[in-house]
Amino acid sequence: MILKWIADILGWAGAVCLLMAYALLSTDKLKGDAVCYQTLNLLGAGFLMVNSMYYGAYPSVTVNGIWMGIGMFSLIWRRKAE
């Protein structure tokens, strides 16, 4: 029961992170290459991936794993460019 509760909290937190990132980008509060934007995407995808794994939603696990990979690549690429 506690694992379900944790998976649900992480799922909701992930959804909030992704929606915040999208809203901030859409309102020009963040740029697409901003560390904060990429970090919100990375956390959101990671949390949703845990939630999806718990519920056995493997297509969502795959999408969120790729989303995390893109976020990590972007952060690493940005750091190397500095």
PyMOL Python script that loads the backbone (N, CA, C, O; Angstrom):
from pymol import cmd

cmd.read_pdbstr("""\
ATOM      1  N   MET A   1       0.816  -1.193   0.000  1.00  0.00           N
ATOM      2  CA  MET A   1       0.000   0.000   0.000  1.00  0.00           C
ATOM      3  C   MET A   1       0.862   1.260   0.000  1.00  0.00           C
ATOM      4  O   MET A   1       0.541   2.235  -0.680  1.00  0.00           O
ATOM      5  N   ILE A   2       1.943   1.240   0.753  1.00  0.00           N
ATOM      6  CA  ILE A   2       2.821   2.418   0.820  1.00  0.00           C
ATOM      7  C   ILE A   2       3.503   2.656  -0.529  1.00  0.00           C
ATOM      8  O   ILE A   2       3.711   3.805  -0.919  1.00  0.00           O
ATOM      9  N   LEU A   3       3.858   1.572  -1.254  1.00  0.00           N
ATOM     10  CA  LEU A   3       4.490   1.738  -2.566  1.00  0.00           C
ATOM     11  C   LEU A   3       3.526   2.382  -3.564  1.00  0.00           C
ATOM     12  O   LEU A   3       3.939   3.204  -4.381  1.00  0.00           O
ATOM     13  N   LYS A   4       2.263   2.017  -3.502  1.00  0.00           N
ATOM     14  CA  LYS A   4       1.263   2.623  -4.377  1.00  0.00           C
ATOM     15  C   LYS A   4       1.159   4.112  -4.074  1.00  0.00           C
ATOM     16  O   LYS A   4       1.095   4.937  -4.986  1.00  0.00           O
ATOM     17  N   TRP A   5       1.143   4.445  -2.807  1.00  0.00           N
ATOM     18  CA  TRP A   5       1.054   5.836  -2.379  1.00  0.00           C
ATOM     19  C   TRP A   5       2.256   6.644  -2.884  1.00  0.00           C
ATOM     20  O   TRP A   5       2.099   7.756  -3.387  1.00  0.00           O
ATOM     21  N   ILE A   6       3.447   6.074  -2.745  1.00  0.00           N
ATOM     22  CA  ILE A   6       4.667   6.742  -3.227  1.00  0.00           C
ATOM     23  C   ILE A   6       4.634   6.886  -4.747  1.00  0.00           C
ATOM     24  O   ILE A   6       4.972   7.944  -5.276  1.00  0.00           O
ATOM     25  N   ALA A   7       4.232   5.834  -5.447  1.00  0.00           N
ATOM     26  CA  ALA A   7       4.147   5.888  -6.909  1.00  0.00           C
ATOM     27  C   ALA A   7       3.159   6.958  -7.355  1.00  0.00           C
ATOM     28  O   ALA A   7       3.413   7.670  -8.327  1.00  0.00           O
ATOM     29  N   ASP A   8       2.039   7.076  -6.658  1.00  0.00           N
ATOM     30  CA  ASP A   8       1.043   8.089  -7.009  1.00  0.00           C
ATOM     31  C   ASP A   8       1.569   9.504  -6.760  1.00  0.00           C
ATOM     32  O   ASP A   8       1.386  10.392  -7.592  1.00  0.00           O
ATOM     33  N   ILE A   9       2.213   9.708  -5.631  1.00  0.00           N
ATOM     34  CA  ILE A   9       2.779  11.035  -5.328  1.00  0.00           C
ATOM     35  C   ILE A   9       3.823  11.408  -6.370  1.00  0.00           C
ATOM     36  O   ILE A   9       3.829  12.535  -6.865  1.00  0.00           O
ATOM     37  N   LEU A  10       4.710  10.466  -6.708  1.00  0.00           N
ATOM     38  CA  LEU A  10       5.731  10.749  -7.723  1.00  0.00           C
ATOM     39  C   LEU A  10       5.099  11.034  -9.080  1.00  0.00           C
ATOM     40  O   LEU A  10       5.566  11.904  -9.814  1.00  0.00           O
ATOM     41  N   GLY A  11       4.042  10.306  -9.413  1.00  0.00           N
ATOM     42  CA  GLY A  11       3.352  10.544 -10.678  1.00  0.00           C
ATOM     43  C   GLY A  11       2.769  11.951 -10.747  1.00  0.00           C
ATOM     44  O   GLY A  11       2.919  12.648 -11.750  1.00  0.00           O
ATOM     45  N   TRP A  12       2.106  12.357  -9.676  1.00  0.00           N
ATOM     46  CA  TRP A  12       1.536  13.711  -9.658  1.00  0.00           C
ATOM     47  C   TRP A  12       2.636  14.773  -9.660  1.00  0.00           C
ATOM     48  O   TRP A  12       2.506  15.793 -10.336  1.00  0.00           O
ATOM     49  N   ALA A  13       3.708  14.546  -8.915  1.00  0.00           N
ATOM     50  CA  ALA A  13       4.818  15.499  -8.898  1.00  0.00           C
ATOM     51  C   ALA A  13       5.452  15.613 -10.287  1.00  0.00           C
ATOM     52  O   ALA A  13       5.819  16.704 -10.723  1.00  0.00           O
ATOM     53  N   GLY A  14       5.574  14.480 -10.971  1.00  0.00           N
ATOM     54  CA  GLY A  14       6.122  14.496 -12.322  1.00  0.00           C
ATOM     55  C   GLY A  14       5.240  15.274 -13.275  1.00  0.00           C
ATOM     56  O   GLY A  14       5.730  16.050 -14.095  1.00  0.00           O
ATOM     57  N   ALA A  15       3.934  15.065 -13.166  1.00  0.00           N
ATOM     58  CA  ALA A  15       3.001  15.799 -14.023  1.00  0.00           C
ATOM     59  C   ALA A  15       3.098  17.295 -13.764  1.00  0.00           C
ATOM     60  O   ALA A  15       3.080  18.091 -14.703  1.00  0.00           O
ATOM     61  N   VAL A  16       3.199  17.683 -12.497  1.00  0.00           N
ATOM     62  CA  VAL A  16       3.327  19.106 -12.150  1.00  0.00           C
ATOM     63  C   VAL A  16       4.616  19.681 -12.735  1.00  0.00           C
ATOM     64  O   VAL A  16       4.610  20.780 -13.290  1.00  0.00           O
ATOM     65  N   CYS A  17       5.713  18.948 -12.613  1.00  0.00           N
ATOM     66  CA  CYS A  17       6.999  19.431 -13.162  1.00  0.00           C
ATOM     67  C   CYS A  17       6.903  19.655 -14.670  1.00  0.00           C
ATOM     68  O   CYS A  17       7.330  20.695 -15.171  1.00  0.00           O
ATOM     69  N   LEU A  18       6.349  18.689 -15.390  1.00  0.00           N
ATOM     70  CA  LEU A  18       6.253  18.824 -16.845  1.00  0.00           C
ATOM     71  C   LEU A  18       5.319  19.967 -17.240  1.00  0.00           C
ATOM     72  O   LEU A  18       5.619  20.724 -18.163  1.00  0.00           O
ATOM     73  N   LEU A  19       4.201  20.091 -16.549  1.00  0.00           N
ATOM     74  CA  LEU A  19       3.275  21.177 -16.868  1.00  0.00           C
ATOM     75  C   LEU A  19       3.860  22.541 -16.530  1.00  0.00           C
ATOM     76  O   LEU A  19       3.645  23.508 -17.262  1.00  0.00           O
ATOM     77  N   MET A  20       4.600  22.626 -15.422  1.00  0.00           N
ATOM     78  CA  MET A  20       5.267  23.884 -15.076  1.00  0.00           C
ATOM     79  C   MET A  20       6.288  24.262 -16.141  1.00  0.00           C
ATOM     80  O   MET A  20       6.357  25.415 -16.568  1.00  0.00           O
ATOM     81  N   ALA A  21       7.079  23.283 -16.564  1.00  0.00           N
ATOM     82  CA  ALA A  21       8.087  23.547 -17.591  1.00  0.00           C
ATOM     83  C   ALA A  21       7.424  24.063 -18.862  1.00  0.00           C
ATOM     84  O   ALA A  21       7.889  25.037 -19.454  1.00  0.00           O
ATOM     85  N   TYR A  22       6.352  23.421 -19.278  1.00  0.00           N
ATOM     86  CA  TYR A  22       5.651  23.819 -20.498  1.00  0.00           C
ATOM     87  C   TYR A  22       5.030  25.210 -20.345  1.00  0.00           C
ATOM     88  O   TYR A  22       5.119  26.031 -21.258  1.00  0.00           O
ATOM     89  N   ALA A  23       4.410  25.474 -19.212  1.00  0.00           N
ATOM     90  CA  ALA A  23       3.795  26.784 -18.977  1.00  0.00           C
ATOM     91  C   ALA A  23       4.842  27.888 -18.950  1.00  0.00           C
ATOM     92  O   ALA A  23       4.635  28.951 -19.535  1.00  0.00           O
ATOM     93  N   LEU A  24       5.960  27.649 -18.281  1.00  0.00           N
ATOM     94  CA  LEU A  24       7.017  28.661 -18.205  1.00  0.00           C
ATOM     95  C   LEU A  24       7.637  28.918 -19.574  1.00  0.00           C
ATOM     96  O   LEU A  24       7.969  30.057 -19.902  1.00  0.00           O
ATOM     97  N   LEU A  25       7.792  27.885 -20.358  1.00  0.00           N
ATOM     98  CA  LEU A  25       8.318  28.049 -21.713  1.00  0.00           C
ATOM     99  C   LEU A  25       7.316  28.799 -22.586  1.00  0.00           C
ATOM    100  O   LEU A  25       7.691  29.696 -23.341  1.00  0.00           O
ATOM    101  N   SER A  26       6.058  28.434 -22.481  1.00  0.00           N
ATOM    102  CA  SER A  26       5.021  29.034 -23.319  1.00  0.00           C
ATOM    103  C   SER A  26       4.763  30.497 -23.005  1.00  0.00           C
ATOM    104  O   SER A  26       4.291  31.244 -23.862  1.00  0.00           O
ATOM    105  N   THR A  27       5.069  30.910 -21.779  1.00  0.00           N
ATOM    106  CA  THR A  27       4.867  32.304 -21.386  1.00  0.00           C
ATOM    107  C   THR A  27       6.164  33.108 -21.402  1.00  0.00           C
ATOM    108  O   THR A  27       6.232  34.208 -20.853  1.00  0.00           O
ATOM    109  N   ASP A  28       7.186  32.548 -22.034  1.00  0.00           N
ATOM    110  CA  ASP A  28       8.495  33.193 -22.164  1.00  0.00           C
ATOM    111  C   ASP A  28       9.173  33.504 -20.828  1.00  0.00           C
ATOM    112  O   ASP A  28       9.992  34.419 -20.742  1.00  0.00           O
ATOM    113  N   LYS A  29       8.832  32.748 -19.796  1.00  0.00           N
ATOM    114  CA  LYS A  29       9.512  32.906 -18.506  1.00  0.00           C
ATOM    115  C   LYS A  29      10.827  32.134 -18.498  1.00  0.00           C
ATOM    116  O   LYS A  29      11.750  32.469 -17.755  1.00  0.00           O
ATOM    117  N   LEU A  30      10.902  31.095 -19.335  1.00  0.00           N
ATOM    118  CA  LEU A  30      12.120  30.304 -19.495  1.00  0.00           C
ATOM    119  C   LEU A  30      12.395  30.100 -20.973  1.00  0.00           C
ATOM    120  O   LEU A  30      11.482  30.120 -21.799  1.00  0.00           O
ATOM    121  N   LYS A  31      13.647  29.906 -21.290  1.00  0.00           N
ATOM    122  CA  LYS A  31      14.049  29.540 -22.647  1.00  0.00           C
ATOM    123  C   LYS A  31      14.179  28.020 -22.714  1.00  0.00           C
ATOM    124  O   LYS A  31      14.383  27.359 -21.696  1.00  0.00           O
ATOM    125  N   GLY A  32      14.060  27.483 -23.907  1.00  0.00           N
ATOM    126  CA  GLY A  32      14.131  26.041 -24.094  1.00  0.00           C
ATOM    127  C   GLY A  32      15.460  25.428 -23.711  1.00  0.00           C
ATOM    128  O   GLY A  32      15.529  24.238 -23.404  1.00  0.00           O
ATOM    129  N   ASP A  33      16.514  26.219 -23.726  1.00  0.00           N
ATOM    130  CA  ASP A  33      17.825  25.684 -23.354  1.00  0.00           C
ATOM    131  C   ASP A  33      18.216  26.039 -21.916  1.00  0.00           C
ATOM    132  O   ASP A  33      19.357  25.811 -21.513  1.00  0.00           O
ATOM    133  N   ALA A  34      17.283  26.594 -21.144  1.00  0.00           N
ATOM    134  CA  ALA A  34      17.570  26.958 -19.754  1.00  0.00           C
ATOM    135  C   ALA A  34      17.742  25.708 -18.892  1.00  0.00           C
ATOM    136  O   ALA A  34      17.040  24.713 -19.071  1.00  0.00           O
ATOM    137  N   VAL A  35      18.674  25.776 -17.971  1.00  0.00           N
ATOM    138  CA  VAL A  35      18.927  24.656 -17.067  1.00  0.00           C
ATOM    139  C   VAL A  35      17.664  24.326 -16.261  1.00  0.00           C
ATOM    140  O   VAL A  35      17.338  23.155 -16.068  1.00  0.00           O
ATOM    141  N   CYS A  36      16.964  25.346 -15.799  1.00  0.00           N
ATOM    142  CA  CYS A  36      15.747  25.128 -15.021  1.00  0.00           C
ATOM    143  C   CYS A  36      14.701  24.375 -15.840  1.00  0.00           C
ATOM    144  O   CYS A  36      14.062  23.454 -15.330  1.00  0.00           O
ATOM    145  N   TYR A  37      14.524  24.754 -17.092  1.00  0.00           N
ATOM    146  CA  TYR A  37      13.561  24.087 -17.965  1.00  0.00           C
ATOM    147  C   TYR A  37      13.926  22.621 -18.158  1.00  0.00           C
ATOM    148  O   TYR A  37      13.076  21.741 -18.028  1.00  0.00           O
ATOM    149  N   GLN A  38      15.182  22.366 -18.465  1.00  0.00           N
ATOM    150  CA  GLN A  38      15.620  20.991 -18.688  1.00  0.00           C
ATOM    151  C   GLN A  38      15.547  20.160 -17.410  1.00  0.00           C
ATOM    152  O   GLN A  38      15.227  18.972 -17.451  1.00  0.00           O
ATOM    153  N   THR A  39      15.846  20.789 -16.281  1.00  0.00           N
ATOM    154  CA  THR A  39      15.775  20.076 -15.000  1.00  0.00           C
ATOM    155  C   THR A  39      14.333  19.706 -14.660  1.00  0.00           C
ATOM    156  O   THR A  39      14.069  18.596 -14.197  1.00  0.00           O
ATOM    157  N   LEU A  40      13.397  20.635 -14.890  1.00  0.00           N
ATOM    158  CA  LEU A  40      11.984  20.321 -14.660  1.00  0.00           C
ATOM    159  C   LEU A  40      11.538  19.164 -15.543  1.00  0.00           C
ATOM    160  O   LEU A  40      10.815  18.278 -15.087  1.00  0.00           O
ATOM    161  N   ASN A  41      11.962  19.166 -16.800  1.00  0.00           N
ATOM    162  CA  ASN A  41      11.622  18.067 -17.707  1.00  0.00           C
ATOM    163  C   ASN A  41      12.241  16.752 -17.248  1.00  0.00           C
ATOM    164  O   ASN A  41      11.592  15.706 -17.285  1.00  0.00           O
ATOM    165  N   LEU A  42      13.481  16.809 -16.822  1.00  0.00           N
ATOM    166  CA  LEU A  42      14.186  15.610 -16.368  1.00  0.00           C
ATOM    167  C   LEU A  42      13.512  15.022 -15.133  1.00  0.00           C
ATOM    168  O   LEU A  42      13.268  13.817 -15.076  1.00  0.00           O
ATOM    169  N   LEU A  43      13.212  15.857 -14.150  1.00  0.00           N
ATOM    170  CA  LEU A  43      12.537  15.390 -12.942  1.00  0.00           C
ATOM    171  C   LEU A  43      11.136  14.867 -13.254  1.00  0.00           C
ATOM    172  O   LEU A  43      10.736  13.804 -12.779  1.00  0.00           O
ATOM    173  N   GLY A  44      10.404  15.626 -14.056  1.00  0.00           N
ATOM    174  CA  GLY A  44       9.049  15.220 -14.406  1.00  0.00           C
ATOM    175  C   GLY A  44       9.020  13.873 -15.093  1.00  0.00           C
ATOM    176  O   GLY A  44       8.219  13.006 -14.745  1.00  0.00           O
ATOM    177  N   ALA A  45       9.885  13.698 -16.060  1.00  0.00           N
ATOM    178  CA  ALA A  45       9.933  12.426 -16.789  1.00  0.00           C
ATOM    179  C   ALA A  45      10.371  11.292 -15.871  1.00  0.00           C
ATOM    180  O   ALA A  45       9.839  10.185 -15.952  1.00  0.00           O
ATOM    181  N   GLY A  46      11.331  11.561 -15.005  1.00  0.00           N
ATOM    182  CA  GLY A  46      11.802  10.528 -14.074  1.00  0.00           C
ATOM    183  C   GLY A  46      10.718  10.084 -13.108  1.00  0.00           C
ATOM    184  O   GLY A  46      10.525   8.890 -12.882  1.00  0.00           O
ATOM    185  N   PHE A  47      10.012  11.053 -12.541  1.00  0.00           N
ATOM    186  CA  PHE A  47       8.933  10.726 -11.604  1.00  0.00           C
ATOM    187  C   PHE A  47       7.811   9.967 -12.309  1.00  0.00           C
ATOM    188  O   PHE A  47       7.288   8.988 -11.777  1.00  0.00           O
ATOM    189  N   LEU A  48       7.443  10.421 -13.507  1.00  0.00           N
ATOM    190  CA  LEU A  48       6.395   9.722 -14.258  1.00  0.00           C
ATOM    191  C   LEU A  48       6.846   8.334 -14.689  1.00  0.00           C
ATOM    192  O   LEU A  48       6.028   7.421 -14.794  1.00  0.00           O
ATOM    193  N   MET A  49       8.132   8.169 -14.937  1.00  0.00           N
ATOM    194  CA  MET A  49       8.644   6.863 -15.317  1.00  0.00           C
ATOM    195  C   MET A  49       8.499   5.878 -14.150  1.00  0.00           C
ATOM    196  O   MET A  49       8.117   4.726 -14.355  1.00  0.00           O
ATOM    197  N   VAL A  50       8.802   6.328 -12.938  1.00  0.00           N
ATOM    198  CA  VAL A  50       8.634   5.472 -11.761  1.00  0.00           C
ATOM    199  C   VAL A  50       7.167   5.084 -11.608  1.00  0.00           C
ATOM    200  O   VAL A  50       6.851   3.918 -11.369  1.00  0.00           O
ATOM    201  N   ASN A  51       6.277   6.056 -11.745  1.00  0.00           N
ATOM    202  CA  ASN A  51       4.848   5.797 -11.637  1.00  0.00           C
ATOM    203  C   ASN A  51       4.390   4.795 -12.702  1.00  0.00           C
ATOM    204  O   ASN A  51       3.636   3.867 -12.410  1.00  0.00           O
ATOM    205  N   SER A  52       4.852   4.994 -13.923  1.00  0.00           N
ATOM    206  CA  SER A  52       4.467   4.113 -15.025  1.00  0.00           C
ATOM    207  C   SER A  52       5.004   2.699 -14.827  1.00  0.00           C
ATOM    208  O   SER A  52       4.321   1.725 -15.141  1.00  0.00           O
ATOM    209  N   MET A  53       6.212   2.584 -14.312  1.00  0.00           N
ATOM    210  CA  MET A  53       6.772   1.254 -14.042  1.00  0.00           C
ATOM    211  C   MET A  53       5.948   0.543 -12.978  1.00  0.00           C
ATOM    212  O   MET A  53       5.673  -0.651 -13.100  1.00  0.00           O
ATOM    213  N   TYR A  54       5.556   1.261 -11.944  1.00  0.00           N
ATOM    214  CA  TYR A  54       4.758   0.650 -10.878  1.00  0.00           C
ATOM    215  C   TYR A  54       3.457   0.070 -11.435  1.00  0.00           C
ATOM    216  O   TYR A  54       3.038  -1.023 -11.054  1.00  0.00           O
ATOM    217  N   TYR A  55       2.830   0.813 -12.334  1.00  0.00           N
ATOM    218  CA  TYR A  55       1.547   0.381 -12.886  1.00  0.00           C
ATOM    219  C   TYR A  55       1.682  -0.481 -14.147  1.00  0.00           C
ATOM    220  O   TYR A  55       0.678  -0.886 -14.732  1.00  0.00           O
ATOM    221  N   GLY A  56       2.908  -0.758 -14.559  1.00  0.00           N
ATOM    222  CA  GLY A  56       3.124  -1.626 -15.709  1.00  0.00           C
ATOM    223  C   GLY A  56       2.776  -0.986 -17.040  1.00  0.00           C
ATOM    224  O   GLY A  56       2.468  -1.684 -18.006  1.00  0.00           O
ATOM    225  N   ALA A  57       2.823   0.332 -17.096  1.00  0.00           N
ATOM    226  CA  ALA A  57       2.512   1.062 -18.338  1.00  0.00           C
ATOM    227  C   ALA A  57       3.818   1.266 -19.115  1.00  0.00           C
ATOM    228  O   ALA A  57       4.394   2.355 -19.117  1.00  0.00           O
ATOM    229  N   TYR A  58       4.265   0.206 -19.766  1.00  0.00           N
ATOM    230  CA  TYR A  58       5.591   0.213 -20.376  1.00  0.00           C
ATOM    231  C   TYR A  58       5.752   1.161 -21.567  1.00  0.00           C
ATOM    232  O   TYR A  58       6.859   1.659 -21.775  1.00  0.00           O
ATOM    233  N   PRO A  59       4.724   1.435 -22.350  1.00  0.00           N
ATOM    234  CA  PRO A  59       4.903   2.478 -23.373  1.00  0.00           C
ATOM    235  C   PRO A  59       5.228   3.845 -22.747  1.00  0.00           C
ATOM    236  O   PRO A  59       6.047   4.597 -23.276  1.00  0.00           O
ATOM    237  N   SER A  60       4.581   4.155 -21.624  1.00  0.00           N
ATOM    238  CA  SER A  60       4.872   5.411 -20.929  1.00  0.00           C
ATOM    239  C   SER A  60       6.266   5.390 -20.300  1.00  0.00           C
ATOM    240  O   SER A  60       6.949   6.413 -20.262  1.00  0.00           O
ATOM    241  N   VAL A  61       6.681   4.233 -19.810  1.00  0.00           N
ATOM    242  CA  VAL A  61       8.042   4.098 -19.278  1.00  0.00           C
ATOM    243  C   VAL A  61       9.044   4.425 -20.381  1.00  0.00           C
ATOM    244  O   VAL A  61      10.011   5.153 -20.159  1.00  0.00           O
ATOM    245  N   THR A  62       8.803   3.881 -21.564  1.00  0.00           N
ATOM    246  CA  THR A  62       9.709   4.113 -22.698  1.00  0.00           C
ATOM    247  C   THR A  62       9.752   5.582 -23.094  1.00  0.00           C
ATOM    248  O   THR A  62      10.829   6.154 -23.261  1.00  0.00           O
ATOM    249  N   VAL A  63       8.578   6.193 -23.243  1.00  0.00           N
ATOM    250  CA  VAL A  63       8.515   7.613 -23.633  1.00  0.00           C
ATOM    251  C   VAL A  63       9.224   8.477 -22.593  1.00  0.00           C
ATOM    252  O   VAL A  63      10.007   9.357 -22.949  1.00  0.00           O
ATOM    253  N   ASN A  64       8.957   8.232 -21.318  1.00  0.00           N
ATOM    254  CA  ASN A  64       9.573   9.049 -20.280  1.00  0.00           C
ATOM    255  C   ASN A  64      11.065   8.775 -20.148  1.00  0.00           C
ATOM    256  O   ASN A  64      11.830   9.674 -19.799  1.00  0.00           O
ATOM    257  N   GLY A  65      11.487   7.551 -20.421  1.00  0.00           N
ATOM    258  CA  GLY A  65      12.924   7.260 -20.432  1.00  0.00           C
ATOM    259  C   GLY A  65      13.631   8.022 -21.543  1.00  0.00           C
ATOM    260  O   GLY A  65      14.721   8.556 -21.341  1.00  0.00           O
ATOM    261  N   ILE A  66      13.011   8.070 -22.710  1.00  0.00           N
ATOM    262  CA  ILE A  66      13.578   8.840 -23.823  1.00  0.00           C
ATOM    263  C   ILE A  66      13.568  10.327 -23.485  1.00  0.00           C
ATOM    264  O   ILE A  66      14.539  11.033 -23.758  1.00  0.00           O
ATOM    265  N   TRP A  67      12.471  10.805 -22.889  1.00  0.00           N
ATOM    266  CA  TRP A  67      12.356  12.203 -22.482  1.00  0.00           C
ATOM    267  C   TRP A  67      13.488  12.554 -21.504  1.00  0.00           C
ATOM    268  O   TRP A  67      14.098  13.618 -21.611  1.00  0.00           O
ATOM    269  N   MET A  68      13.760  11.657 -20.559  1.00  0.00           N
ATOM    270  CA  MET A  68      14.877  11.876 -19.624  1.00  0.00           C
ATOM    271  C   MET A  68      16.210  11.909 -20.358  1.00  0.00           C
ATOM    272  O   MET A  68      17.066  12.743 -20.064  1.00  0.00           O
ATOM    273  N   GLY A  69      16.384  10.999 -21.314  1.00  0.00           N
ATOM    274  CA  GLY A  69      17.626  10.971 -22.088  1.00  0.00           C
ATOM    275  C   GLY A  69      17.852  12.274 -22.839  1.00  0.00           C
ATOM    276  O   GLY A  69      18.973  12.781 -22.887  1.00  0.00           O
ATOM    277  N   ILE A  70      16.792  12.816 -23.422  1.00  0.00           N
ATOM    278  CA  ILE A  70      16.902  14.098 -24.131  1.00  0.00           C
ATOM    279  C   ILE A  70      17.287  15.198 -23.148  1.00  0.00           C
ATOM    280  O   ILE A  70      18.148  16.026 -23.445  1.00  0.00           O
ATOM    281  N   GLY A  71      16.652  15.207 -21.982  1.00  0.00           N
ATOM    282  CA  GLY A  71      16.974  16.217 -20.968  1.00  0.00           C
ATOM    283  C   GLY A  71      18.417  16.110 -20.495  1.00  0.00           C
ATOM    284  O   GLY A  71      19.106  17.122 -20.360  1.00  0.00           O
ATOM    285  N   MET A  72      18.876  14.891 -20.243  1.00  0.00           N
ATOM    286  CA  MET A  72      20.269  14.700 -19.812  1.00  0.00           C
ATOM    287  C   MET A  72      21.237  15.121 -20.904  1.00  0.00           C
ATOM    288  O   MET A  72      22.235  15.791 -20.636  1.00  0.00           O
ATOM    289  N   PHE A  73      20.938  14.722 -22.150  1.00  0.00           N
ATOM    290  CA  PHE A  73      21.792  15.113 -23.265  1.00  0.00           C
ATOM    291  C   PHE A  73      21.876  16.636 -23.361  1.00  0.00           C
ATOM    292  O   PHE A  73      22.960  17.189 -23.548  1.00  0.00           O
ATOM    293  N   SER A  74      20.747  17.306 -23.236  1.00  0.00           N
ATOM    294  CA  SER A  74      20.710  18.764 -23.332  1.00  0.00           C
ATOM    295  C   SER A  74      21.541  19.417 -22.228  1.00  0.00           C
ATOM    296  O   SER A  74      22.295  20.356 -22.486  1.00  0.00           O
ATOM    297  N   LEU A  75      21.403  18.919 -21.007  1.00  0.00           N
ATOM    298  CA  LEU A  75      22.176  19.490 -19.903  1.00  0.00           C
ATOM    299  C   LEU A  75      23.676  19.261 -20.083  1.00  0.00           C
ATOM    300  O   LEU A  75      24.480  20.156 -19.825  1.00  0.00           O
ATOM    301  N   ILE A  76      24.046  18.064 -20.523  1.00  0.00           N
ATOM    302  CA  ILE A  76      25.467  17.756 -20.754  1.00  0.00           C
ATOM    303  C   ILE A  76      26.003  18.595 -21.899  1.00  0.00           C
ATOM    304  O   ILE A  76      27.093  19.157 -21.802  1.00  0.00           O
ATOM    305  N   TRP A  77      25.245  18.683 -22.982  1.00  0.00           N
ATOM    306  CA  TRP A  77      25.661  19.474 -24.141  1.00  0.00           C
ATOM    307  C   TRP A  77      25.836  20.941 -23.776  1.00  0.00           C
ATOM    308  O   TRP A  77      26.783  21.591 -24.216  1.00  0.00           O
ATOM    309  N   ARG A  78      24.920  21.454 -22.972  1.00  0.00           N
ATOM    310  CA  ARG A  78      24.992  22.857 -22.528  1.00  0.00           C
ATOM    311  C   ARG A  78      26.232  23.088 -21.675  1.00  0.00           C
ATOM    312  O   ARG A  78      26.914  24.102 -21.820  1.00  0.00           O
ATOM    313  N   ARG A  79      26.519  22.145 -20.789  1.00  0.00           N
ATOM    314  CA  ARG A  79      27.681  22.293 -19.907  1.00  0.00           C
ATOM    315  C   ARG A  79      28.983  22.291 -20.716  1.00  0.00           C
ATOM    316  O   ARG A  79      29.897  23.068 -20.440  1.00  0.00           O
ATOM    317  N   LYS A  80      29.054  21.412 -21.712  1.00  0.00           N
ATOM    318  CA  LYS A  80      30.247  21.351 -22.557  1.00  0.00           C
ATOM    319  C   LYS A  80      30.423  22.609 -23.380  1.00  0.00           C
ATOM    320  O   LYS A  80      31.551  23.000 -23.683  1.00  0.00           O
ATOM    321  N   ALA A  81      29.316  23.254 -23.749  1.00  0.00           N
ATOM    322  CA  ALA A  81      29.365  24.469 -24.580  1.00  0.00           C
ATOM    323  C   ALA A  81      29.826  25.683 -23.780  1.00  0.00           C
ATOM    324  O   ALA A  81      30.272  26.670 -24.365  1.00  0.00           O
ATOM    325  N   GLU A  82      29.727  25.627 -22.458  1.00  0.00           N
ATOM    326  CA  GLU A  82      30.102  26.788 -21.635  1.00  0.00           C
ATOM    327  C   GLU A  82      31.572  26.927 -21.472  1.00  0.00           C
ATOM    328  O   GLU A  82      32.035  27.854 -20.808  1.00  0.00           O
TER     329      GLU A  82
END
""", "prot")
cmd.dss("prot")
cmd.show_as("cartoon", "prot")
cmd.util.cbc("prot")
cmd.orient("prot")
